[in-house]
Amino acid sequence: MATNLRLRPDAEQAVRIEAERTGRSQQAVIREAIDRRLGLSSTDLAAREVDTLLVTGAVRVPRTPYRKATTRITLPAGLRSAELLDRSDRS
């Protein structure tokens, strides 16, 4: 469902700061907040774990938001991507 949402200036700033801090879009931050409030989120524990990793510096916030990769890698003839995996269970 698409909707327009008008936020108080302090809420708008909080959303913007959280999006920058976590490297997510403002839309993702708002969706998560709504899901948590309505009890629709099963990611509360995961979100707290991510927050802990960010705060402790174990994980750094992305310098740039997600973007599509522009460079494609072409494998040499006769080489399959499965052969690049270091796994004994590949077929």
N, C-alpha and C positions, 0 to 999 in steps of 0.2 A: 504494500500500500504506500503510495506516495502522499506526502503531507508537507505543509509548511509549518514551521515551528518558530515562534518568536521567543527568544530567551532574554532574561534580564541581563544587563551588561556584565554583572559579576559572574553569572552562569556562563555566558558566552566566553569570557576570559578564562574561566576554569576549564571549559571544554578545549579551548585552543591550547592551553598550557599542557593539559593531559595528552592531547594528540601529539604535540611536539616531544613531550617527555618519553612517550612510548613508541613513537614512530608510526602510529596508526592514523587513519583519517579521522576527522571530527565526526563524520557520520558513524564510523565504527564505535567511537567512544560513546556517542549518544545511544546507539542501538544496544550496546552492552549495559548501559545504565538502565534503560527501560526494561530489558530482559531481567536484570537483577531485581529491580523493584517489583516486577510482576511475578517473580518466582519462576521464570522460564529458563533461567540460566543454570546449566550444570557445570559451568566453568569457573565457579567462584574460587575453588581451590587452585585451579590452574592459573587464574588471574593473579591470585596472591603470590603464587610461586614466581611468576614472571616479574611482578613488582619487586619481590625480594632480590631477584637476580639483577634487576636494573639498579636498585638502590645500593647494593653492595658492590656494584661495578663488575660483577662477573660477566654481565652481558652489556654491551654498549648499544645505545639507541642508534638506529641507522642514520647515516648522514643525509641520505636522500630518501624520499618515499619510494615505495614499490614502483618499478617501471618495467616495461617489457624489455627483454633482452634484444639487442639489435644485432649482435654478432652470432652467426651460426657456425657450428663446427661441422665440417664435412669429413666423414671417415674415409680412409683409403679404400679402394675397391677390395672386396673380399673380407673386410673387417666388420664384425657386428658389434653393436654396443654391449651386448651381453659378454663379449670376450674381454671387455675392459674391466668387468667386475672381478674382484678378488674373492670369489665364492666357489665353494666346492659343490654346491647344490644346483648350479645353473645347468640348463640343458641345451 
